[in-house]
Amino acid sequence: MNTFRVALVLAVLVIVPGAAMAQSEGAIVTRGQDAYDIAWVEYDGATTLLVYSNYPDFACNSSEPVLLRWQTVLTPVGARHYHDHGLNFARLYQVDEAALNAFDEDPHEFLCGGDYHAWAEGALQTMFYDSQADPAAPGANVWGHVLNGMLTDLGGACKSGLVKVEVVHMLRLAPNADYPACAPGCVELRAFKGPTATCVGKK
């Protein structure tokens, strides 16, 4: 059985054996496919909790993950750009304080135990981006992630049976910033939306 973990930050990239490498105009490009044994969490601060994973059963039982495609580009000036994209399985929950506390105490039990039921689920397209994986390297750093797609309404709230979900979180760190000592004041929010969940065709 896969170990379930929850993360709120981007996983550290590990270059795996067999990754494809190329060199173009002084830049070194590395590509590959990988899966993280992690469930990512998005919360709107009110009632919407979105959980998504490479694993179709959220690592509740033995299952094979859907691999994400990733790429790093190491530039001649030492900047390391990172990008990955693919499908993630997602569940959308409507939560109150008690449900949030239950999730915080035992995420695995929350997702796999059966006491809390998602009101929508399916798969979302995801993209993670980091223009500078090493904050100490020269230049500004822009990073974040985007999720979008349609989930299946499980509770009958949407006439069409579909729920449109969107997350856009992009941040920027100014050049030469003394990170992480300067945080959070030196981190600029470029875009911060979601998770939003909207019925496609209301009753």
N, C-alpha and C positions, 0 to 999 in steps of 0.2 A: 504494500500500500504506500502511496506517495505521502510524504510529510506535508501537511498543509501549513503554509505560512502566509502572513499578511504583510505587505510592504506599502508605504506611502511615498517612496522615493524610487527613482530609476535604478534598476539593478546594474551593478558593475559589469561591464562587458568583459567576457573571457574569450580570448582567441582560442578556438578549438582546433585540434589537429585536422588537417584536410581542408581548412578554409582556403578559398581561392584568393590569390594575391596577384596584383598587377602594379605596374609603375607607369605613370603618365605625366610627362613634363615635370618631373621632379617630385611628384606626389606619389605616395604608396597607398594603393587601394586594396582593402581586404574585405572579402564578402563571405558570407556563410549563412547557415540556418541553425537555429537553436530554439530551445524552449526553457522557460523559467518555471520552476516548481513553486509558483507564487500566485496568490490572488491579489489583484490590485483593487483598491477601494476608492470610490468617489462619493462624497457626501455634500449635499447642497446647504447644510447648516439648518435645515428645517425638518423635512419629512422624507426626502428622497435619498435612498442609499443604493448605489450601483456597485456591484462586485463583478469582476471579470477575470478570466483565467485562460491559459493555453489548454487547460484540460477540460474536456466536455462534461465531466461529472464533478468538477471542482475538487479533484483529488479525494473524493469521498470513497471511491473504490479504485481498483486497479484499472487504469485506462492509459491510452497512448496520447501524448499531447500533439496538437497541431503546431508545426514549427513556424517560427517567425523568420523572415528574411532580414538580415542586418548587413550593414556596410559601414566601414570606417575609412576615412581619407586622412592620411597624415601628410600635411603640406610641408613645403620646404622651410617655412618659418616656424614649424613645430606645432601648429594648430592641429588638433585631432577632431574632425567632424564625425559625428555618429548619427546613424539613422536606422530605424527598423520599422517594419510594417507587416501587417497580416490580419488574420481573423482571431478574435478572442470571444470565447463563450461568455455570456453576460446574464446576470439576473438583476432584476429591479425590485426593490422592496420599499414599501411605505412603512416608515418606522416612527415610533414614539420613544420617549426616554427609556422605557423599560426594554424595548427591543435593542436600542443602541447599547445599553449596559450589557445585555446578554451577548451581543456581538463582540463587544470589547473583552468580556470575560472569557469567551471560548468561541472564536470564529468558526472552528471546525464543527462544533456542535450546532451552532446557529445555521450553518449551510447544509449540514448533513443529517441533523437529528430529526427533522420533520416537524418541529414545533412552530417554525416560522416559514411561511410560504411566500414565494415571490409572486408579484402580480403581473410580471412580464419576464420573458426570457427569450434567448436566441443567440445570435452572433452579431458582433459589431466589427467594423473595420477600425483598426487602430494604427496610429503612427506616433513614434517617439523620435524626437530630434534633439541633438545637442551640437551647437556649432563649435564648442570648445570643451572637450572632455576634461582638459586640465585647466582649471580656472587661473593658474599662475602663468599660463602662456600669454603672449601679447595679443591685444585686440579685445573687442567686446565679446561677451558670451551670451548667446540667445539659446534658450532651451525650453522644452515643454512637450506636450502631447495633445493629440486630437483623436476623438472617437466619434463615430457617427454610424447610423444605420437604423433598421427597423427591428423591433422585438415583437414577439407574439404576445398579445394580451391574454392572460390566463384567467382574469376575473370578470370579463364581460363589461369592462368600463368603456371600451372603444367600439363604435359601431362597425368599423372595418376589421376589428380584431388585430390592429397593428398600432404600435407605439413608436413614435419617432424619438430617438435619443441622441443627444449631442453633448459633447464635452470639448471645450477648447481652453487649454491652460498654457500660456506662453509667458516666459519671464526673460528679463535681460539684466546682465551684470555689466556695469561700465568698465571700460579699459583701465587696467592698472589698479583696480579695486583690491583692497586688502581683505580678500575673502578667505575664510568665513568670519574673520574678526569684525568686519564691517556690517555683517548681516544683522537684522533684516533691512536696515536703512538703505543699503546700496543695491538692493534687489528691486527692480522695477517690474511691475505687472504690465505686460504689453497687451494681454487679453486673458480674461478669466471668466469663463461662462460654463455653467452647468455643474453637475449633470441636470439637464432639462429632459423632461418626459412629456410628450404631447401626443394626444390621440390623433390618429389620422382619420378624421370623420367622427365627430362627436354624436352621441345619441341625442 
